[in-house]
Amino acid sequence: MKKVVIIGTGYVGLVSGTCFAELGNDVTCVDIDEQKVVQMQNGKVPIYEPGLEELFARNIAGRRLHFTTQLADAMEEAEVIFLALPTPSGDDGSADLSYVLGVADELGPLLKRYAVVVDKSTVPVGTAEQVSVRIAKNAAVAFDVVSNPEFLREGVAIRDFMEPDRIVIGTSSKKARKVMGELYSPITNEGHPIFFMNERSAELTKYAANSFLAAKITFINQVANLCERVGADVESVRLGVGSDERIGNRFLHPGIGYGGSCFPKDVLALIHTAHEHGYDFDLLKTVIDRNRSQQRVLVDKILKYYGNDVSGKTFALWGLAFKPDTDDIRESPALAMIQALTEAGAAIRAYDPEAMENVRARLGGNAKVVLVKDEFAALQHADALLIATEWNQFSAVSLAGVKERLKKPVIFDGRNIFSLKAMQAAGFYYESIGRPIVEPQVVV
Ligand code: NAD
Protein backbone atom coordinates (compact mmCIF):
# COMPACT_ATOMS: atom_id res chain seq x y z
CA MET A 1 0.00 0.00 0.00
CA LYS A 2 1.34 3.43 -0.92
CA LYS A 3 0.30 6.98 -0.19
CA VAL A 4 -0.64 8.30 -3.59
CA VAL A 5 -1.53 11.87 -4.50
CA ILE A 6 -3.24 12.66 -7.78
CA ILE A 7 -3.12 16.30 -8.84
CA GLY A 8 -5.87 17.09 -11.37
CA THR A 9 -9.00 14.96 -11.23
CA GLY A 10 -10.29 15.00 -14.79
CA TYR A 11 -10.80 11.92 -16.95
CA VAL A 12 -7.27 10.65 -16.37
CA GLY A 13 -6.72 11.75 -12.76
CA LEU A 14 -10.04 10.54 -11.40
CA VAL A 15 -9.90 7.18 -13.17
CA SER A 16 -6.25 6.63 -12.14
CA GLY A 17 -6.92 7.72 -8.56
CA THR A 18 -9.97 5.52 -8.20
CA CYS A 19 -8.18 2.53 -9.73
CA PHE A 20 -5.09 2.97 -7.54
CA ALA A 21 -7.43 3.05 -4.51
CA GLU A 22 -9.12 -0.10 -5.80
CA LEU A 23 -5.67 -1.72 -5.91
CA GLY A 24 -5.34 -1.02 -2.17
CA ASN A 25 -3.49 2.30 -2.03
CA ASP A 26 -4.41 5.32 0.04
CA VAL A 27 -5.22 7.98 -2.57
CA THR A 28 -5.84 11.69 -2.21
CA CYS A 29 -7.12 13.54 -5.27
CA VAL A 30 -6.41 17.26 -5.47
CA ASP A 31 -8.16 19.71 -7.77
CA ILE A 32 -8.39 23.49 -7.91
CA ASP A 33 -12.00 23.30 -9.04
CA GLU A 34 -13.80 23.72 -5.71
CA GLN A 35 -17.19 22.79 -7.07
CA LYS A 36 -15.82 19.55 -8.44
CA VAL A 37 -14.11 18.69 -5.15
CA VAL A 38 -17.27 19.37 -3.11
CA GLN A 39 -19.21 17.18 -5.55
CA MET A 40 -16.71 14.35 -5.10
CA GLN A 41 -16.64 14.77 -1.33
CA ASN A 42 -20.41 14.30 -1.48
CA GLY A 43 -19.93 11.04 -3.34
CA LYS A 44 -20.78 12.31 -6.84
CA VAL A 45 -18.66 11.49 -9.88
CA PRO A 46 -18.26 14.70 -11.89
CA ILE A 47 -17.68 12.99 -15.27
CA TYR A 48 -19.44 10.22 -17.15
CA GLU A 49 -17.31 7.12 -17.42
CA PRO A 50 -18.90 3.66 -17.48
CA GLY A 51 -18.16 1.64 -14.33
CA LEU A 52 -16.53 4.52 -12.48
CA GLU A 53 -19.40 5.29 -10.13
CA GLU A 54 -19.37 1.86 -8.52
CA LEU A 55 -15.59 1.79 -8.02
CA PHE A 56 -15.64 5.36 -6.75
CA ALA A 57 -18.34 4.63 -4.14
CA ARG A 58 -16.61 1.43 -2.98
CA ASN A 59 -13.29 3.12 -2.38
CA ILE A 60 -14.75 6.14 -0.64
CA ALA A 61 -16.60 3.74 1.67
CA GLY A 62 -13.33 1.87 2.19
CA ARG A 63 -11.65 5.18 3.15
CA ARG A 64 -8.98 4.75 0.51
CA LEU A 65 -10.12 7.67 -1.67
CA HIS A 66 -10.13 11.29 -0.49
CA PHE A 67 -10.57 14.69 -2.13
CA THR A 68 -9.25 18.13 -1.36
CA THR A 69 -8.44 21.48 -2.88
CA GLN A 70 -5.49 21.83 -0.50
CA LEU A 71 -2.31 20.51 -2.05
CA ALA A 72 -0.34 21.00 1.19
CA ASP A 73 -2.73 18.76 3.15
CA ALA A 74 -2.61 16.05 0.53
CA MET A 75 1.18 16.04 0.46
CA GLU A 76 1.61 14.87 4.05
CA GLU A 77 3.48 11.55 3.76
CA ALA A 78 2.98 11.40 -0.03
CA GLU A 79 5.10 8.69 -1.66
CA VAL A 80 3.96 8.89 -5.27
CA ILE A 81 2.56 12.11 -6.72
CA PHE A 82 0.86 11.99 -10.10
CA LEU A 83 0.45 15.08 -12.25
CA ALA A 84 -2.74 14.50 -14.28
CA LEU A 85 -3.09 18.11 -15.36
CA PRO A 86 -4.29 19.58 -18.65
CA THR A 87 -1.74 20.11 -21.41
CA PRO A 88 -3.81 21.96 -24.02
CA SER A 89 -2.48 23.27 -27.31
CA GLY A 90 -0.75 26.63 -27.09
CA ASP A 91 -1.14 29.20 -29.87
CA ASP A 92 1.79 27.75 -31.82
CA GLY A 93 0.59 24.14 -31.47
CA SER A 94 3.06 23.29 -28.70
CA ALA A 95 1.72 21.68 -25.52
CA ASP A 96 0.98 24.36 -22.93
CA LEU A 97 2.97 23.26 -19.88
CA SER A 98 1.86 26.07 -17.59
CA TYR A 99 -0.39 23.80 -15.48
CA VAL A 100 2.28 21.14 -15.06
CA LEU A 101 5.16 23.51 -14.37
CA GLY A 102 3.00 25.71 -12.14
CA VAL A 103 2.25 22.74 -9.89
CA ALA A 104 5.92 21.65 -10.04
CA ASP A 105 6.83 25.05 -8.56
CA GLU A 106 4.46 24.45 -5.67
CA LEU A 107 5.66 20.92 -4.96
CA GLY A 108 9.25 21.60 -3.86
CA PRO A 109 8.56 23.07 -0.41
CA LEU A 110 5.81 20.52 0.24
CA LEU A 111 8.06 17.47 -0.14
CA LYS A 112 8.95 16.19 3.32
CA ARG A 113 10.56 12.87 2.38
CA TYR A 114 11.76 11.08 -0.74
CA ALA A 115 8.93 10.88 -3.24
CA VAL A 116 8.39 10.01 -6.87
CA VAL A 117 6.69 12.69 -8.93
CA VAL A 118 5.03 11.20 -11.99
CA ASP A 119 4.11 12.99 -15.22
CA LYS A 120 0.89 11.25 -16.22
CA SER A 121 -0.21 14.15 -18.36
CA THR A 122 0.80 13.87 -22.00
CA VAL A 123 3.89 16.07 -22.10
CA PRO A 124 6.57 16.79 -24.70
CA VAL A 125 10.01 15.27 -24.75
CA GLY A 126 12.18 16.87 -22.07
CA THR A 127 9.35 17.75 -19.68
CA ALA A 128 10.47 15.35 -16.92
CA GLU A 129 13.78 17.25 -16.85
CA GLN A 130 11.97 20.61 -16.71
CA VAL A 131 9.67 19.44 -13.91
CA SER A 132 12.69 18.16 -12.01
CA VAL A 133 14.49 21.51 -12.28
CA ARG A 134 11.39 23.41 -11.12
CA ILE A 135 10.85 21.17 -8.08
CA ALA A 136 14.56 21.17 -7.18
CA LYS A 137 14.54 24.96 -6.90
CA ASN A 138 12.56 24.77 -3.66
CA ALA A 139 13.03 21.21 -2.43
CA ALA A 140 15.01 20.21 0.65
CA VAL A 141 14.71 16.43 0.13
CA ALA A 142 15.57 13.99 -2.64
CA PHE A 143 12.95 13.11 -5.25
CA ASP A 144 12.68 11.62 -8.73
CA VAL A 145 10.54 12.66 -11.67
CA VAL A 146 9.20 9.81 -13.77
CA SER A 147 7.31 9.80 -17.05
CA ASN A 148 4.33 7.42 -17.00
CA PRO A 149 2.10 8.35 -19.92
CA GLU A 150 -1.50 7.23 -19.82
CA PHE A 151 -3.05 5.29 -22.70
CA LEU A 152 -6.60 4.88 -21.39
CA ARG A 153 -9.54 5.59 -23.67
CA GLU A 154 -12.56 7.43 -22.38
CA GLY A 155 -15.55 5.09 -22.39
CA VAL A 156 -13.46 2.03 -21.47
CA ALA A 157 -11.08 3.82 -19.16
CA ILE A 158 -11.41 1.49 -16.16
CA ARG A 159 -10.64 -1.60 -18.20
CA ASP A 160 -7.80 0.16 -20.01
CA PHE A 161 -6.29 1.14 -16.68
CA MET A 162 -6.72 -2.21 -14.94
CA GLU A 163 -5.91 -4.38 -17.97
CA PRO A 164 -3.58 -2.26 -20.08
CA ASP A 165 -1.85 -3.42 -23.26
CA ARG A 166 1.28 -2.06 -21.62
CA ILE A 167 2.50 0.25 -18.88
CA VAL A 168 5.30 2.61 -19.87
CA ILE A 169 7.65 3.96 -17.22
CA GLY A 170 10.37 6.41 -18.15
CA THR A 171 13.02 6.75 -15.51
CA SER A 172 16.76 6.51 -15.08
CA SER A 173 16.49 6.15 -11.30
CA LYS A 174 16.66 2.65 -9.78
CA LYS A 175 14.82 3.82 -6.71
CA ALA A 176 11.93 5.28 -8.71
CA ARG A 177 11.81 2.19 -10.91
CA LYS A 178 11.32 0.06 -7.80
CA VAL A 179 8.54 2.30 -6.45
CA MET A 180 6.69 2.32 -9.79
CA GLY A 181 7.16 -1.43 -10.24
CA GLU A 182 5.62 -2.04 -6.81
CA LEU A 183 2.75 0.36 -7.41
CA TYR A 184 1.77 -1.38 -10.63
CA SER A 185 2.54 -4.92 -9.41
CA PRO A 186 -1.13 -5.93 -8.93
CA ILE A 187 -1.58 -5.24 -12.66
CA THR A 188 1.73 -6.60 -13.95
CA ASN A 189 1.26 -9.75 -11.81
CA GLU A 190 -1.79 -10.45 -13.96
CA GLY A 191 0.46 -10.61 -17.01
CA HIS A 192 0.17 -7.05 -18.33
CA PRO A 193 3.57 -5.89 -19.58
CA ILE A 194 5.52 -3.00 -18.10
CA PHE A 195 8.27 -1.37 -20.14
CA PHE A 196 10.99 0.62 -18.43
CA MET A 197 12.86 3.12 -20.59
CA ASN A 198 14.40 6.54 -20.25
CA GLU A 199 12.20 9.58 -19.66
CA ARG A 200 12.49 10.97 -23.18
CA SER A 201 11.57 7.67 -24.80
CA ALA A 202 8.49 7.35 -22.59
CA GLU A 203 7.39 10.88 -23.42
CA LEU A 204 7.80 10.28 -27.14
CA THR A 205 6.05 6.88 -26.96
CA LYS A 206 2.78 8.53 -25.99
CA TYR A 207 2.84 11.08 -28.81
CA ALA A 208 3.93 8.50 -31.37
CA ALA A 209 1.08 6.15 -30.32
CA ASN A 210 -1.62 8.83 -30.57
CA SER A 211 -0.26 10.21 -33.82
CA PHE A 212 -0.17 6.74 -35.35
CA LEU A 213 -3.81 6.13 -34.39
CA ALA A 214 -4.84 9.52 -35.78
CA ALA A 215 -3.04 8.66 -39.02
CA LYS A 216 -4.70 5.23 -39.15
CA ILE A 217 -8.17 6.79 -38.82
CA THR A 218 -7.30 9.38 -41.44
CA PHE A 219 -6.04 6.69 -43.78
CA ILE A 220 -9.28 4.69 -43.69
CA ASN A 221 -11.26 7.93 -44.08
CA GLN A 222 -9.41 8.66 -47.29
CA VAL A 223 -9.94 5.08 -48.45
CA ALA A 224 -13.67 5.61 -47.73
CA ASN A 225 -13.72 8.77 -49.82
CA LEU A 226 -12.13 6.84 -52.66
CA CYS A 227 -14.63 4.00 -52.24
CA GLU A 228 -17.44 6.44 -52.94
CA ARG A 229 -15.78 7.47 -56.17
CA VAL A 230 -14.97 3.98 -57.47
CA GLY A 231 -18.15 2.21 -56.37
CA ALA A 232 -16.59 0.13 -53.60
CA ASP A 233 -18.00 -0.38 -50.09
CA VAL A 234 -15.55 0.67 -47.37
CA GLU A 235 -17.12 -1.69 -44.83
CA SER A 236 -16.03 -4.62 -47.00
CA VAL A 237 -12.65 -3.09 -47.80
CA ARG A 238 -12.01 -2.40 -44.12
CA LEU A 239 -12.63 -6.03 -43.22
CA GLY A 240 -10.39 -7.26 -46.00
CA VAL A 241 -7.62 -4.88 -45.01
CA GLY A 242 -7.96 -5.03 -41.23
CA SER A 243 -7.93 -8.80 -40.98
CA ASP A 244 -4.28 -8.66 -41.99
CA GLU A 245 -2.57 -9.09 -38.61
CA ARG A 246 0.06 -6.54 -39.57
CA ILE A 247 -2.69 -3.94 -39.90
CA GLY A 248 -5.46 -4.90 -37.47
CA ASN A 249 -9.14 -3.98 -37.39
CA ARG A 250 -9.10 -1.45 -34.58
CA PHE A 251 -9.16 2.25 -35.40
CA LEU A 252 -10.03 1.36 -38.96
CA HIS A 253 -13.58 2.70 -38.89
CA PRO A 254 -14.37 5.41 -41.41
CA GLY A 255 -16.32 8.43 -40.24
CA ILE A 256 -16.37 12.19 -39.98
CA GLY A 257 -12.93 12.54 -38.49
CA TYR A 258 -11.35 12.13 -35.08
CA GLY A 259 -11.88 14.61 -32.26
CA GLY A 260 -11.49 14.55 -28.50
CA SER A 261 -9.08 16.09 -26.09
CA CYS A 262 -6.07 14.04 -27.16
CA PHE A 263 -5.52 13.30 -30.85
CA PRO A 264 -5.90 16.86 -32.17
CA LYS A 265 -3.57 18.43 -29.63
CA ASP A 266 -1.09 15.56 -29.47
CA VAL A 267 -0.57 15.42 -33.23
CA LEU A 268 -0.01 19.17 -33.24
CA ALA A 269 2.40 18.96 -30.32
CA LEU A 270 4.45 16.21 -31.96
CA ILE A 271 4.78 18.27 -35.15
CA HIS A 272 5.94 21.14 -32.95
CA THR A 273 8.49 19.02 -31.08
CA ALA A 274 9.85 17.75 -34.38
CA HIS A 275 10.09 21.30 -35.71
CA GLU A 276 11.97 22.43 -32.59
CA HIS A 277 14.51 19.72 -33.30
CA GLY A 278 14.89 20.69 -36.95
CA TYR A 279 12.72 17.91 -38.35
CA ASP A 280 9.67 18.35 -40.57
CA PHE A 281 7.11 15.66 -39.61
CA ASP A 282 5.10 16.47 -42.72
CA LEU A 283 3.08 13.23 -42.71
CA LEU A 284 1.31 14.49 -39.58
CA LYS A 285 0.61 17.90 -41.11
CA THR A 286 -1.34 16.10 -43.81
CA VAL A 287 -3.18 14.07 -41.18
CA ILE A 288 -4.39 17.26 -39.50
CA ASP A 289 -5.35 18.81 -42.78
CA ARG A 290 -7.27 15.75 -44.02
CA ASN A 291 -9.00 15.27 -40.69
CA ARG A 292 -10.26 18.83 -40.88
CA SER A 293 -11.71 18.25 -44.34
CA GLN A 294 -13.20 14.93 -43.22
CA GLN A 295 -15.19 16.79 -40.57
CA ARG A 296 -16.87 18.61 -43.50
CA VAL A 297 -17.69 15.51 -45.53
CA LEU A 298 -21.20 14.93 -44.17
CA VAL A 299 -22.07 18.63 -44.32
CA ASP A 300 -21.04 18.69 -47.98
CA LYS A 301 -23.24 15.67 -48.72
CA ILE A 302 -26.16 17.39 -47.00
CA LEU A 303 -25.63 20.66 -48.89
CA LYS A 304 -25.40 18.82 -52.19
CA TYR A 305 -28.61 16.92 -51.48
CA TYR A 306 -30.49 20.16 -50.76
CA GLY A 307 -29.07 22.00 -53.77
CA ASN A 308 -26.77 24.09 -51.57
CA ASP A 309 -29.65 25.64 -49.67
CA VAL A 310 -30.52 24.40 -46.19
CA SER A 311 -32.04 27.63 -44.95
CA GLY A 312 -35.33 26.88 -43.25
CA LYS A 313 -34.47 23.19 -42.93
CA THR A 314 -34.49 21.46 -39.55
CA PHE A 315 -32.16 18.56 -38.84
CA ALA A 316 -32.28 16.01 -36.06
CA LEU A 317 -28.74 15.41 -34.83
CA TRP A 318 -27.92 12.24 -32.90
CA GLY A 319 -24.68 12.34 -30.97
CA LEU A 320 -22.66 15.26 -29.67
CA ALA A 321 -19.82 13.61 -27.73
CA PHE A 322 -16.66 13.11 -29.79
CA LYS A 323 -17.19 9.36 -29.45
CA PRO A 324 -19.67 7.06 -27.68
CA ASP A 325 -19.60 6.25 -23.95
CA THR A 326 -18.26 9.61 -22.88
CA ASP A 327 -19.68 13.06 -22.14
CA ASP A 328 -16.54 14.68 -23.55
CA ILE A 329 -17.27 17.12 -26.39
CA ARG A 330 -13.78 18.55 -26.81
CA GLU A 331 -13.05 18.94 -30.55
CA SER A 332 -16.15 16.90 -31.32
CA PRO A 333 -16.92 16.68 -35.06
CA ALA A 334 -20.60 17.13 -34.11
CA LEU A 335 -19.87 20.68 -32.99
CA ALA A 336 -18.15 21.53 -36.27
CA MET A 337 -21.19 20.14 -38.06
CA ILE A 338 -23.59 22.23 -35.96
CA GLN A 339 -21.59 25.33 -36.69
CA ALA A 340 -21.46 24.75 -40.45
CA LEU A 341 -25.16 23.91 -40.78
CA THR A 342 -26.49 26.70 -38.58
CA GLU A 343 -24.27 29.20 -40.41
CA ALA A 344 -25.86 27.93 -43.61
CA GLY A 345 -29.29 28.74 -42.15
CA ALA A 346 -30.46 25.37 -40.81
CA ALA A 347 -31.93 24.65 -37.38
CA ILE A 348 -30.76 21.67 -35.30
CA ARG A 349 -32.59 19.49 -32.80
CA ALA A 350 -29.81 17.68 -30.99
CA TYR A 351 -29.61 14.80 -28.56
CA ASP A 352 -26.78 12.89 -26.88
CA PRO A 353 -27.18 10.33 -24.07
CA GLU A 354 -24.47 11.90 -21.87
CA ALA A 355 -23.06 15.10 -23.32
CA MET A 356 -26.10 17.40 -23.07
CA GLU A 357 -24.88 19.40 -20.08
CA ASN A 358 -21.49 20.03 -21.61
CA VAL A 359 -23.07 21.10 -24.89
CA ARG A 360 -25.55 23.36 -23.12
CA ALA A 361 -22.65 25.12 -21.42
CA ARG A 362 -20.81 25.48 -24.75
CA LEU A 363 -23.67 26.38 -27.11
CA GLY A 364 -25.92 28.25 -24.73
CA GLY A 365 -26.16 31.24 -27.09
CA ASN A 366 -26.98 29.52 -30.38
CA ALA A 367 -30.73 30.02 -30.86
CA LYS A 368 -30.70 27.72 -33.88
CA VAL A 369 -29.90 24.69 -31.73
CA VAL A 370 -32.52 23.07 -29.54
CA LEU A 371 -31.33 20.40 -27.12
CA VAL A 372 -34.04 17.78 -26.70
CA LYS A 373 -34.73 15.04 -24.17
CA ASP A 374 -34.24 11.94 -26.30
CA GLU A 375 -33.51 10.68 -29.79
CA PHE A 376 -37.16 10.56 -30.76
CA ALA A 377 -37.85 14.13 -29.67
CA ALA A 378 -35.02 15.19 -31.97
CA LEU A 379 -36.89 13.78 -34.97
CA GLN A 380 -40.04 15.89 -34.53
CA HIS A 381 -40.45 18.36 -37.41
CA ALA A 382 -37.05 17.38 -38.79
CA ASP A 383 -36.36 17.17 -42.52
CA ALA A 384 -33.62 14.59 -42.05
CA LEU A 385 -31.67 12.71 -39.40
CA LEU A 386 -27.92 13.26 -39.04
CA ILE A 387 -25.73 10.90 -37.03
CA ALA A 388 -22.46 12.15 -35.57
CA THR A 389 -21.69 9.69 -32.73
CA GLU A 390 -22.14 5.92 -32.80
CA TRP A 391 -23.90 5.32 -29.47
CA ASN A 392 -25.28 1.75 -29.27
CA GLN A 393 -28.75 3.00 -28.45
CA PHE A 394 -28.91 4.73 -31.82
CA SER A 395 -28.13 1.64 -33.86
CA ALA A 396 -30.67 -0.38 -31.87
CA VAL A 397 -33.48 2.11 -32.53
CA SER A 398 -36.82 1.21 -34.17
CA LEU A 399 -36.44 2.31 -37.78
CA ALA A 400 -40.21 2.39 -38.20
CA GLY A 401 -40.34 4.84 -35.28
CA VAL A 402 -37.71 7.04 -36.93
CA LYS A 403 -39.51 7.03 -40.27
CA GLU A 404 -42.83 7.84 -38.69
CA ARG A 405 -41.50 10.97 -36.99
CA LEU A 406 -39.29 12.47 -39.69
CA LYS A 407 -40.89 14.74 -42.28
CA LYS A 408 -39.08 12.72 -44.94
CA PRO A 409 -37.24 9.40 -44.55
CA VAL A 410 -33.74 10.82 -45.07
CA ILE A 411 -30.64 9.91 -43.05
CA PHE A 412 -27.08 11.19 -43.31
CA ASP A 413 -24.91 8.92 -41.20
CA GLY A 414 -21.38 10.04 -40.36
CA ARG A 415 -20.58 6.82 -38.47
CA ASN A 416 -22.04 4.05 -40.64
CA ILE A 417 -24.22 2.70 -37.83
CA PHE A 418 -26.86 1.14 -40.10
CA SER A 419 -26.47 -1.57 -42.71
CA LEU A 420 -27.37 -0.65 -46.27
CA LYS A 421 -29.74 -3.61 -46.30
CA ALA A 422 -31.67 -2.35 -43.27
CA MET A 423 -31.94 1.12 -44.79
CA GLN A 424 -33.15 -0.31 -48.08
CA ALA A 425 -35.71 -2.51 -46.36
CA ALA A 426 -37.01 0.35 -44.22
CA GLY A 427 -37.33 2.65 -47.22
CA PHE A 428 -34.89 5.39 -46.30
CA TYR A 429 -32.77 7.65 -48.48
CA TYR A 430 -29.44 6.98 -46.78
CA GLU A 431 -26.00 8.48 -47.25
CA SER A 432 -23.09 7.26 -45.18
CA ILE A 433 -19.30 7.31 -45.41
CA GLY A 434 -17.55 5.29 -48.12
CA ARG A 435 -20.64 3.28 -49.09
CA PRO A 436 -23.12 3.52 -51.94
CA ILE A 437 -26.13 5.79 -51.46
CA VAL A 438 -29.37 3.95 -50.69
CA GLU A 439 -32.35 5.34 -52.59
CA PRO A 440 -35.87 4.30 -51.63
CA GLN A 441 -37.31 2.01 -54.29
CA VAL A 442 -40.00 3.62 -56.37
CA VAL A 443 -43.01 1.33 -56.75
CA VAL A 444 -44.56 1.56 -60.22
P1 NAD B 1 -9.20 17.24 -17.74
O1 NAD B 1 -9.24 18.59 -18.32
O2 NAD B 1 -10.38 16.34 -17.80
O3 NAD B 1 -8.78 17.36 -16.20
C1 NAD B 1 -7.77 18.16 -15.69
C2 NAD B 1 -8.10 18.52 -14.25
O4 NAD B 1 -7.00 19.26 -13.71
C3 NAD B 1 -9.33 19.42 -14.12
O5 NAD B 1 -10.23 18.83 -13.18
C4 NAD B 1 -8.77 20.74 -13.59
O6 NAD B 1 -9.65 21.42 -12.71
C5 NAD B 1 -7.54 20.25 -12.85
N1 NAD B 1 -6.52 21.28 -12.58
C6 NAD B 1 -6.10 22.29 -13.39
N2 NAD B 1 -5.13 22.99 -12.78
C7 NAD B 1 -4.92 22.42 -11.57
C8 NAD B 1 -4.06 22.69 -10.48
N3 NAD B 1 -3.20 23.70 -10.51
N4 NAD B 1 -4.13 21.91 -9.39
C9 NAD B 1 -5.01 20.87 -9.34
N5 NAD B 1 -5.86 20.57 -10.34
C10 NAD B 1 -5.82 21.33 -11.43
O7 NAD B 1 -7.93 16.54 -18.41
P2 NAD B 1 -7.75 14.99 -18.80
O8 NAD B 1 -8.57 14.66 -19.99
O9 NAD B 1 -7.86 14.16 -17.58
O10 NAD B 1 -6.23 15.01 -19.28
C11 NAD B 1 -5.15 15.21 -18.39
C12 NAD B 1 -3.87 14.86 -19.12
O11 NAD B 1 -3.89 13.48 -19.49
C13 NAD B 1 -3.65 15.63 -20.42
O12 NAD B 1 -2.29 15.86 -20.60
C14 NAD B 1 -4.16 14.66 -21.48
O13 NAD B 1 -3.54 14.87 -22.72
C15 NAD B 1 -3.73 13.33 -20.90
N6 NAD B 1 -4.53 12.18 -21.35
C16 NAD B 1 -5.88 12.29 -21.47
C17 NAD B 1 -6.63 11.18 -21.86
C18 NAD B 1 -8.11 11.27 -22.02
O14 NAD B 1 -8.69 10.35 -22.61
N7 NAD B 1 -8.78 12.30 -21.52
C19 NAD B 1 -5.98 9.96 -22.13
C20 NAD B 1 -4.60 9.88 -21.97
C21 NAD B 1 -3.88 11.00 -21.58
Residues whose N, C-alpha, C, O or C-beta is under 5 A from the ligand:
A	BS01	NAD	I7 G8 T9 G10 Y11 V12 G13 V30 D31 I32 D33 A84 L85 P86 T87 Y99 K120 S121 T122 E150 F151 L152 R153 E154 S261
